[in-house]
Amino acid sequence: MEREPYAYWKGNPAVAETRQDLMKCHASETQDWNARVYAQDWIKESQQGYQQSNLANQCLHKYKIYIEGSAWSVSEKYILACDSVTLLVKPHYYDFFTRGLVPNQHYWPIKEDDKCRSIKFAVEWGNNHTEESQAMGKAASEFILEDLKMDYVYDYMFHLLNEYAKLLTFKPTIPGKAIELCAEAMACPAKGPEKKFMMESMVMSPADTSPCTMPPPYDSPSLHSILQRNGNSIKQVESWEKEYWDTKTKQP
């Protein structure tokens, strides 16, 4: 409840036009879109030891904006883990877990072509519906903590590689001059957090359970119902947003 009641984003806007468009939403003397967005100069940060790049220190606002760059952004899972409401600008690229997110449950959908007005409404709605906002932030962070456990990630990798192998039209072979690298060869020279995370994600022993069961084919009724549910949730938000701005327009 003590967090700043604004939407926050910090990143490199130069990598995509959609991010440059987002920069227009930063509060000015004439218009406050309830957004606080900042350009990140990675060259300057690297020279200064990344002192202003602590991700945990960025979880100080009630709302965090996720917007992709030239492709999906690695920041998505960190933003979702913040316990803030994730304002997710409609994406074109997906991380491997993105399709598992449910609008209005794990995140609030933001229009790609009308970002500033969409963000302003989202923040005002959230500030007036604090219990729902807190539940959304908690659901997102729990999704990252529970649904992205390494066991599930390895299941995903298992099925991904197996399904991809079925598409190959040739039999892959190991090149004659190839050098085999074991996990220890990469983890042992690493230091600090890099080594810590490598060791935590390393497979220490064979799994004692089979990989998760693959979901039904894409043309299954269950998938269509999920897509319809998500689509209806986004339409509901768009309907609230339209009503909000129509009311604002009519006011003297």
C-alpha positions, -999 to 999 in steps of 0.1 A, spaced: 0 0 0 30 23 5 41 20 -31 39 49 -55 5 49 -72 19 53 -107 29 31 -136 67 26 -139 90 16 -168 127 19 -173 145 5 -203 161 12 -237 135 30 -259 159 30 -289 154 -7 -298 117 -4 -309 93 22 -322 67 10 -297 90 19 -268 97 53 -283 59 58 -284 57 48 -247 81 77 -237 54 101 -247 34 89 -217 58 103 -191 42 130 -169 47 166 -182 36 200 -170 5 199 -192 -5 162 -190 -1 135 -164 -8 100 -178 -1 84 -144 31 70 -159 67 74 -149 89 62 -177 127 65 -180 153 58 -207 181 35 -197 216 43 -210 232 9 -209 266 22 -220 267 47 -191 254 21 -167 281 -4 -177 307 23 -171 293 31 -136 289 -4 -125 251 -7 -130 244 13 -98 210 24 -111 199 -10 -125 189 -29 -94 157 -46 -104 145 -50 -68 148 -13 -63 124 -8 -92 95 -25 -74 85 7 -57 55 15 -78 20 -1 -77 21 -7 -114 49 -19 -137 47 -16 -174 59 -45 -196 66 -36 -233 86 -57 -257 116 -44 -276 128 -56 -310 115 -90 -297 102 -103 -264 120 -88 -234 137 -107 -207 123 -82 -182 88 -98 -184 93 -124 -157 110 -98 -134 82 -74 -138 56 -101 -131 75 -111 -100 74 -76 -85 40 -80 -67 28 -49 -85 1 -49 -111 17 -57 -145 4 -34 -172 12 -55 -203 12 -37 -236 -2 -60 -263 27 -81 -275 37 -95 -309 65 -117 -295 61 -142 -266 84 -157 -240 78 -194 -235 54 -189 -206 35 -158 -219 6 -178 -232 0 -192 -198 -8 -157 -184 -45 -148 -180 -56 -112 -185 -73 -96 -155 -58 -124 -133 -21 -121 -139 -19 -88 -157 -39 -58 -170 -39 -55 -208 -28 -22 -224 -36 -11 -259 -7 -9 -282 -20 19 -303 -33 41 -275 -8 35 -247 -10 67 -227 -48 68 -223 -49 31 -216 -22 34 -189 -39 64 -173 -72 45 -170 -55 13 -157 -39 32 -129 -70 51 -119 -90 18 -120 -64 1 -99 -62 29 -73 -100 27 -69 -100 -11 -67 -72 -18 -43 -82 -53 -33 -85 -65 -69 -52 -48 -78 -33 -65 -49 -48 -98 -59 -36 -94 -95 -1 -85 -84 1 -115 -60 -13 -138 -87 15 -127 -111 43 -132 -86 29 -166 -75 28 -176 -112 65 -168 -116 74 -186 -83 53 -217 -88 47 -222 -125 82 -214 -136 100 -238 -113 130 -254 -129 113 -288 -131 86 -273 -152 111 -255 -174 129 -287 -180 96 -304 -189 90 -276 -214 125 -280 -229 120 -318 -231 88 -315 -251 101 -286 -272 132 -305 -283 112 -337 -290 86 -320 -310 112 -300 -329 131 -333 -337 100 -347 -354 101 -318 -379 137 -325 -390 141 -338 -425 176 -350 -419 195 -370 -393 217 -348 -372 253 -359 -365 280 -346 -343 308 -328 -363 341 -346 -362 360 -317 -345 332 -309 -320 343 -306 -284 319 -318 -257 313 -295 -228 299 -307 -195 279 -285 -171 308 -283 -147 331 -268 -174 308 -238 -176 298 -235 -140 331 -239 -123 349 -208 -138 319 -186 -131 318 -164 -100 293 -146 -78 256 -146 -87 263 -161 -121 278 -193 -105 251 -194 -78 223 -194 -104 241 -219 -126 244 -243 -97 208 -239 -87 196 -247 -122 219 -276 -127 204 -311 -130 219 -330 -101 203 -364 -108 178 -381 -131 142 -370 -126 121 -393 -105 90 -385 -124 80 -385 -161 78 -352 -180 44 -335 -178 17 -346 -202 15 -326 -235 -17 -305 -238 -43 -314 -264 -38 -305 -301 -42 -268 -311 -76 -275 -326 -90 -289 -294 -122 -274 -278 -102 -267 -246 -77 -244 -263 -105 -225 -281 -123 -220 -248 -91 -206 -232 -85 -182 -261 -122 -171 -260 -120 -165 -222 -88 -144 -226 -103 -125 -255 -135 -118 -235 -114 -105 -206 -95 -81 -228 -127 -69 -244 -141 -63 -209 -112 -40 -201 -115 -22 -234 -152 -16 -227 -145 -1 -192 -118 21 -208 -141 33 -235 -168 42 -210 -143 60 -188 -130 82 -217 -165 88 -231 -175 101 -197 -144 123 -195 -152 138 -230 -187 147 -219 -176 166 -188 -175 204 -191 
